[in-house]
Amino acid sequence: MRISVSEAKAQLTELVRRAEAGEEVVLTRHEQEVARIIPSKKVVDRAERRRIIEEISKAAAAEATPGPCAARSQDFLYDEFGVPR
């Protein structure tokens, strides 16, 4: 859709709604294009965001390999009584 800036002033709310619906709005001045109102990136709802996070978590868990136990990783620094060596 093409519309002059002067006409767009009175219809801004409607033009934004049209852009939200996926339509590109071109603003003109003296029949020359000066600006565009375009749809922003897709907004993901809460449920979809949760599904994506769970999907990524499952994929990461499938690739994870167990390593040494971190609870015992500093034992070499202490003797059997818990005193630093």
N, CA, C and O of each residue as an XYZ file, in Angstrom:
340
protein
N       0.845     -1.176      0.000
C       0.000      0.000      0.000
C       0.891      1.239      0.000
O       1.881      1.282      0.729
N       0.567      2.209     -0.776
C       1.284      3.490     -0.806
C       0.344      4.578     -0.315
O      -0.827      4.618     -0.693
N       0.861      5.455      0.525
C       0.043      6.534      1.078
C       0.956      7.717      1.377
O       2.108      7.535      1.768
N       0.443      8.920      1.193
C       1.251     10.109      1.467
C       1.366     10.312      2.978
O       0.499      9.896      3.747
N       2.438     10.951      3.374
C       2.679     11.210      4.794
C       1.534     12.023      5.383
O       1.086     11.743      6.494
N       1.059     13.022      4.652
C      -0.025     13.858      5.178
C      -1.305     13.040      5.399
O      -2.013     13.269      6.380
N      -1.610     12.102      4.514
C      -2.775     11.240      4.713
C      -2.537     10.234      5.829
O      -3.461      9.885      6.565
N      -1.314      9.775      5.952
C      -0.980      8.759      6.959
C      -1.136      9.285      8.380
O      -1.439      8.517      9.293
N      -0.933     10.580      8.575
C      -1.073     11.158      9.918
C      -2.428     10.830     10.524
O      -2.522     10.483     11.702
N      -3.462     10.940      9.730
C      -4.822     10.718     10.226
C      -5.161      9.234     10.341
O      -6.142      8.873     10.992
N      -4.361      8.372      9.716
C      -4.688      6.950      9.672
C      -3.619      6.064     10.294
O      -3.567      4.866     10.016
N      -2.773      6.639     11.127
C      -1.623      5.885     11.630
C      -2.025      4.583     12.313
O      -1.418      3.542     12.061
N      -3.030      4.627     13.165
C      -3.448      3.417     13.875
C      -3.849      2.319     12.896
O      -3.458      1.164     13.062
N      -4.611      2.670     11.897
C      -5.030      1.693     10.895
C      -3.845      1.165     10.098
O      -3.792     -0.022      9.778
N      -2.890      2.040      9.775
C      -1.710      1.616      9.025
C      -0.863      0.641      9.842
O      -0.323     -0.323      9.300
N      -0.751      0.892     11.127
C      -0.003     -0.019     11.997
C      -0.709     -1.371     12.073
O      -0.054     -2.412     12.034
N      -2.015     -1.363     12.179
C      -2.774     -2.625     12.192
C      -2.538     -3.422     10.910
O      -2.377     -4.642     10.945
N      -2.520     -2.729      9.801
C      -2.288     -3.407      8.524
C      -0.892     -3.999      8.466
O      -0.699     -5.098      7.947
N       0.086     -3.269      9.000
C       1.454     -3.793      9.045
C       1.528     -5.019      9.959
O       2.202     -5.997      9.636
N       0.841     -4.965     11.089
C       0.806     -6.119     11.992
C       0.207     -7.342     11.308
O       0.591     -8.476     11.595
N      -0.725     -7.105     10.412
C      -1.378     -8.192      9.684
C      -0.501     -8.718      8.547
O      -0.866     -9.690      7.886
N       0.649     -8.087      8.314
C       1.582     -8.572      7.304
C       1.719     -7.716      6.066
O       2.510     -8.036      5.178
N       0.968     -6.639      5.990
C       1.020     -5.767      4.807
C       2.127     -4.735      4.970
O       2.351     -4.219      6.065
N       2.814     -4.438      3.879
C       3.842     -3.395      3.897
C       3.196     -2.075      3.485
O       2.484     -2.014      2.483
N       3.446     -1.022      4.258
C       2.888      0.295      3.980
C       4.037      1.217      3.607
O       5.005      1.351      4.356
N       3.928      1.849      2.451
C       4.968      2.763      1.970
C       4.453      4.192      2.122
O       3.386      4.532      1.612
N       5.217      5.022      2.823
C       4.864      6.431      2.996
C       5.587      7.247      1.937
O       6.771      7.039      1.668
N       4.855      8.175      1.344
C       5.439      8.988      0.273
C       5.303     10.473      0.591
O       4.407     10.896      1.322
N       6.214     11.242      0.023
C       6.144     12.698      0.080
C       6.435     13.174     -1.343
O       7.487     12.873     -1.907
N       5.501     13.910     -1.904
C       5.603     14.367     -3.300
C       5.826     13.169     -4.233
O       6.628     13.222     -5.165
N       5.090     12.092     -3.949
C       5.106     10.856     -4.712
C       6.442     10.125     -4.715
O       6.659      9.227     -5.528
N       7.334     10.507     -3.811
C       8.611      9.810     -3.649
C       8.572      9.010     -2.345
O       8.144      9.519     -1.309
N       9.015      7.772     -2.404
C       9.026      6.937     -1.207
C       9.985      7.520     -0.170
O      11.137      7.823     -0.481
N       9.502      7.673      1.058
C      10.354      8.215      2.125
C      10.481      7.274      3.316
O      11.451      7.358      4.068
N       9.512      6.377      3.495
C       9.572      5.453      4.635
C       8.674      4.260      4.374
O       7.796      4.286      3.512
N       8.923      3.208      5.150
C       8.101      2.006      5.075
C       7.696      1.584      6.478
O       8.475      1.698      7.424
N       6.487      1.102      6.598
C       6.035      0.449      7.822
C       5.899     -1.019      7.451
O       5.063     -1.390      6.628
N       6.731     -1.846      8.070
C       6.735     -3.262      7.725
C       6.410     -4.096      8.958
O       6.582     -3.632     10.085
N       5.944     -5.317      8.750
C       5.663     -6.185      9.899
C       6.958     -6.486     10.644
O       8.001     -6.701     10.027
N       6.887     -6.500     11.951
C       8.073     -6.856     12.731
C       8.218     -8.363     12.732
O       7.386     -9.079     12.175
N       9.274     -8.838     13.360
C       9.502    -10.273     13.442
C       8.331    -10.945     14.145
O       7.628    -10.344     14.958
N       8.154    -12.196     13.805
C       7.045    -12.959     14.384
C       7.168    -13.005     15.906
O       8.237    -13.303     16.438
N       6.090    -12.714     16.591
C       6.053    -12.784     18.041
C       5.633    -14.199     18.428
O       4.598    -14.695     17.984
N       6.442    -14.834     19.254
C       6.170    -16.198     19.673
C       5.424    -16.164     20.996
O       5.868    -15.516     21.944
N       4.307    -16.849     21.063
C       3.540    -16.857     22.307
C       4.230    -17.724     23.364
O       5.174    -18.455     23.065
N       3.755    -17.631     24.573
C       4.384    -18.281     25.723
C       4.465    -19.805     25.562
O       5.502    -20.405     25.847
N       3.383    -20.423     25.109
C       3.361    -21.881     24.951
C       4.364    -22.331     23.886
O       5.060    -23.330     24.064
N       4.433    -21.599     22.796
C       5.386    -21.927     21.727
C       6.821    -21.751     22.219
O       7.685    -22.573     21.913
N       7.080    -20.691     22.978
C       8.415    -20.458     23.540
C       8.810    -21.611     24.458
O       9.945    -22.084     24.405
N       7.873    -22.070     25.305
C       8.132    -23.189     26.213
C       8.461    -24.451     25.423
O       9.389    -25.180     25.772
N       7.697    -24.713     24.351
C       7.935    -25.893     23.530
C       9.329    -25.855     22.906
O      10.021    -26.873     22.863
N       9.737    -24.687     22.425
C      11.062    -24.543     21.812
C      12.156    -24.793     22.843
O      13.130    -25.488     22.553
N      12.009    -24.237     24.033
C      13.010    -24.428     25.087
C      13.125    -25.899     25.464
O      14.233    -26.413     25.618
N      11.985    -26.584     25.617
C      12.013    -28.008     25.963
C      12.658    -28.835     24.855
O      13.393    -29.782     25.134
N      12.390    -28.487     23.620
C      12.983    -29.189     22.486
C      14.507    -29.035     22.487
O      15.232    -30.004     22.256
N      14.985    -27.828     22.744
C      16.425    -27.583     22.797
C      17.049    -28.309     23.985
O      18.137    -28.872     23.866
N      16.368    -28.300     25.124
C      16.876    -28.986     26.315
C      17.010    -30.482     26.080
O      18.008    -31.085     26.475
N      16.011    -31.086     25.438
C      16.069    -32.522     25.149
C      17.215    -32.841     24.200
O      17.927    -33.827     24.390
N      17.393    -32.012     23.184
C      18.475    -32.235     22.230
C      19.833    -32.120     22.915
O      20.741    -32.900     22.630
N      19.974    -31.149     23.818
C      21.238    -30.970     24.538
C      21.488    -32.137     25.489
O      22.621    -32.603     25.610
N      20.452    -32.611     26.159
C      20.600    -33.733     27.088
C      21.009    -35.001     26.343
O      21.770    -35.812     26.870
N      20.517    -35.174     25.141
C      20.855    -36.354     24.350
C      22.322    -36.348     23.940
O      22.920    -37.410     23.767
N      22.904    -35.170     23.782
C      24.299    -35.060     23.356
C      25.276    -34.984     24.531
O      26.482    -35.139     24.341
N      24.770    -34.749     25.731
C      25.641    -34.592     26.897
C      26.295    -35.919     27.271
O      25.670    -36.977     27.200
N      27.553    -35.842     27.666
C      28.257    -37.032     28.137
C      28.628    -36.823     29.597
O      29.045    -35.728     29.974
N      28.484    -37.851     30.423
C      28.806    -37.690     31.836
C      30.311    -37.512     32.029
O      31.114    -38.138     31.337
N      30.672    -36.674     32.952
C      32.077    -36.438     33.277
C      32.356    -36.848     34.707
O      31.512    -37.479     35.343
N      33.526    -36.502     35.226
C      33.839    -36.862     36.602
C      32.940    -36.122     37.590
O      32.422    -35.048     37.286
N      32.764    -36.692     38.748
C      31.921    -36.097     39.774
C      32.579    -34.837     40.318
O      33.700    -34.888     40.824
N      31.898    -33.728     40.219
C      32.451    -32.455     40.686
C      32.538    -32.401     42.204
O      33.344    -31.642     42.743
N      31.731    -33.186     42.905
C      31.746    -33.185     44.367
C      33.088    -33.654     44.910
O      33.469    -33.278     46.019
N      33.809    -34.470     44.148
C      35.090    -35.016     44.617
C      36.276    -34.406     43.867
O      37.398    -34.886     44.026
N      36.073    -33.395     43.081
C      37.123    -32.897     42.198
C      38.279    -32.202     42.914
O      39.363    -32.090     42.341
N      38.084    -31.740     44.131
C      39.153    -31.035     44.850
C      39.742    -31.862     45.990
O      40.488    -31.332     46.813
N      39.417    -33.153     46.047
C      39.877    -34.005     47.143
C      41.400    -34.057     47.265
O      41.911    -34.213     48.374
N      42.130    -33.934     46.175
C      43.579    -34.030     46.229
C      44.198    -32.884     47.034
O      45.366    -32.971     47.414
N      43.459    -31.834     47.297
C      43.974    -30.694     48.057
C      43.928    -30.917     49.570
O      44.563    -30.177     50.322
N      43.172    -31.946     50.029
C      42.950    -32.151     51.454
C      43.340    -33.564     51.860
O      43.265    -34.497     51.061
N      43.762    -33.708     53.128
C      44.058    -35.053     53.624
C      42.778    -35.738     54.107
O      41.685    -35.193     53.951
N      42.911    -36.922     54.688
C      41.734    -37.695     55.104
C      40.941    -37.040     56.219
O      39.804    -37.438     56.471
N      41.515    -36.027     56.907
C      40.829    -35.317     57.982
C      40.215    -33.989     57.518
O      39.633    -33.257     58.319
N      40.348    -33.688     56.237
C      39.779    -32.456     55.691
C      40.677    -31.246     55.865
O      40.246    -30.111     55.662
N      41.943    -31.491     56.247
C      42.900    -30.396     56.456
C      43.667    -30.172     55.147
O      44.071    -31.145     54.511
N      43.877    -28.919     54.726
C      44.624    -28.671     53.504
C      46.031    -29.260     53.573
O      46.668    -29.193     54.624
N      46.517    -29.821     52.501
C      47.872    -30.404     52.436
C      48.906    -29.346     52.228
O      50.095    -29.653     52.150
